[in-house]
Structure formats: C-alpha cells, structure tokens
Amino acid sequence: MKMYAKIDRSTGGIVKRKEFDNPKRALNKPFVWLPEEQNDKPVFNKETHKLVQTIAQSDLSDLAIDVSPDVKRVFGWDVVALNSEEKEKKKLSKIAESDVDLVRFTEVILVAIAQGDTLEKDSFPDEVWNKVNARRTLRGESEI
C-alpha cells in the first residue's frame, strides 16, 4: 500500500490523504489522487544546520490538460544553516542540560564548607571539571 493525496487541481491543496494499493485514478477531473514519495533525510551537522521539509508537486491547475500518470508529490529535505538566534538557543540548551549535575556539585561544595572542610581543585574528580569546563567553553570562557 502506498500513500496518496487527493489534490484540488484549482488550488493545489490537499483534500484528503489515504493509503491505496494501485487505485484507479481519473486524471482528467478537478480532483486527482497523486502518489506520495518520501526522500531519505540527508546527513548533516545538527550543531550548525537544520532540516526543512520540502514538497515538490507539479502545477495541476490547467483543467484542460489531463494530469500525467507519472506526476507525484515528493517530500524532500533542504539542509539550512542555523541563524544566530537558533545557534544561541542550542548553546543555552546544552548548558541547561548540565544544570542537574551542577546543582549536585554545588550541594557537595556547600556541605563541605558547612563541615569546615578545605576544598581545592583536587578535591573534585576530573568528571566534575570536565563538565564545568564544557559549560565555560559554551559561554566563551576559558577552562579552569
């Protein structure tokens, strides 16, 4: 079975979508069923780009011309560079993802201070400093 879209030829709009197995298609009517195809998503760098879905469909508005049996709707993808606002949101979301870890580390520090412990850089495992430095790097700050 394959997905088909019933197209209003005067507007190009979709009236209905349905799965069929080789339906009989009247290609000379104001409404026609077109098969739909989906292209594979391309590989891209999610840090710098995003996918925008595209739909390719022939102009069917001339009702005096029968629709070719080869015409179909094709769903594709364009790879588009992220704008500066989207890049900033992505960066902030990465920082926010590590907030839970930072809260846990802060609690350990506060407990140590309350108990009179002496804290130094070596008081914390490399994992802690790796996460702290990752956050600092995302903000454009130098590593500790």
NORJO-V590367 format. One record per residue. RES is the residue in three letters. PHI is phi in radians with two decimals (999 if undefined). OMEGA is omega in whole degrees, -180 to 180 (999 if undefined). Layout:
res = <RES & RES>
phi = <PHI & PHI>
omega = <OMEGA & OMEGA>
//
This chain:
res = <MET & LYS & MET & TYR & ALA & LYS & ILE & ASP & ARG & SER & THR & GLY & GLY & ILE & VAL & LYS & ARG & LYS & GLU & PHE & ASP & ASN & PRO & LYS & ARG & ALA & LEU & ASN & LYS & PRO & PHE & VAL & TRP & LEU & PRO & GLU & GLU & GLN & ASN & ASP & LYS & PRO & VAL & PHE & ASN & LYS & GLU & THR & HIS & LYS & LEU & VAL & GLN & THR & ILE & ALA & GLN & SER & ASP & LEU & SER & ASP & LEU & ALA & ILE & ASP & VAL & SER & PRO & ASP & VAL & LYS & ARG & VAL & PHE & GLY & TRP & ASP & VAL & VAL & ALA & LEU & ASN & SER & GLU & GLU & LYS & GLU & LYS & LYS & LYS & LEU & SER & LYS & ILE & ALA & GLU & SER & ASP & VAL & ASP & LEU & VAL & ARG & PHE & THR & GLU & VAL & ILE & LEU & VAL & ALA & ILE & ALA & GLN & GLY & ASP & THR & LEU & GLU & LYS & ASP & SER & PHE & PRO & ASP & GLU & VAL & TRP & ASN & LYS & VAL & ASN & ALA & ARG & ARG & THR & LEU & ARG & GLY & GLU & SER & GLU & ILE>
phi = <999 & -2.33 & -1.34 & -2.24 & -2.06 & -1.51 & -1.88 & -1.41 & -1.09 & -1.24 & -2.00 & 1.40 & -1.40 & -1.52 & -1.65 & -2.79 & -2.19 & -2.77 & -1.55 & -2.35 & -2.06 & 0.91 & -1.29 & -1.37 & -2.01 & -1.48 & -1.66 & -2.02 & -1.82 & -1.18 & -2.16 & -2.28 & -1.63 & -2.00 & -1.22 & -1.95 & -2.18 & -2.08 & -1.33 & -1.16 & -1.26 & -1.30 & -1.40 & -2.69 & -1.52 & -1.23 & -1.34 & -2.12 & -2.40 & -2.44 & -1.73 & -2.15 & -1.28 & -2.11 & -2.29 & -1.81 & -2.62 & -1.14 & -1.30 & -1.95 & -1.24 & -1.39 & -1.22 & -1.36 & -1.93 & -1.16 & -1.31 & -1.15 & -1.15 & -1.51 & -1.19 & -2.60 & -1.69 & -2.10 & -1.59 & -2.25 & -2.46 & -1.94 & -1.63 & -2.14 & -1.15 & -1.20 & -1.43 & -1.10 & -1.16 & -1.16 & -1.11 & -1.13 & -1.08 & -1.10 & -1.10 & -1.14 & -1.20 & -1.17 & -1.12 & -1.09 & -1.06 & -1.69 & -1.03 & -1.07 & -1.10 & -1.12 & -1.10 & -1.09 & -1.13 & -1.10 & -1.07 & -1.06 & -1.11 & -1.10 & -1.12 & -1.09 & -1.12 & -1.10 & -1.56 & 1.40 & -1.26 & -1.64 & -1.91 & -2.35 & -0.99 & -1.26 & -1.27 & -2.15 & -1.19 & -1.00 & -0.98 & -1.11 & -1.20 & -1.09 & -1.22 & -1.09 & -1.17 & -1.09 & -1.11 & -1.11 & -1.10 & -1.07 & -1.52 & 1.46 & -1.73 & -1.36 & -1.24 & -1.53>
omega = <-176 & 178 & 176 & 175 & 175 & -173 & 171 & -174 & -177 & -178 & -175 & -178 & 179 & 177 & -176 & 172 & -177 & 175 & 178 & 172 & -178 & -179 & 172 & -174 & 174 & -173 & -180 & -177 & 178 & 177 & -179 & 176 & 177 & 175 & 179 & 175 & 179 & 175 & 177 & 176 & 179 & 175 & -179 & 180 & -176 & 178 & -174 & -175 & 176 & 177 & 175 & -178 & 178 & 175 & 178 & 180 & -180 & 173 & -177 & -169 & 180 & -176 & 178 & -179 & 177 & 178 & 178 & 178 & 180 & -177 & 178 & 173 & -178 & 176 & -180 & -176 & 170 & 174 & -174 & 178 & 175 & 175 & -174 & 179 & 179 & 177 & 179 & 178 & 179 & 179 & -180 & 179 & 176 & 177 & -179 & 179 & -179 & 180 & -179 & 178 & -178 & 178 & 179 & 179 & 179 & 178 & 178 & 179 & -179 & 178 & 180 & 178 & -179 & -179 & 177 & 179 & 175 & -178 & 175 & 180 & -179 & 178 & -176 & -180 & 179 & 180 & 180 & -177 & 176 & 180 & 178 & -179 & 177 & 178 & -179 & 179 & 178 & 179 & 180 & 180 & -179 & 180 & 176 & 999>
//
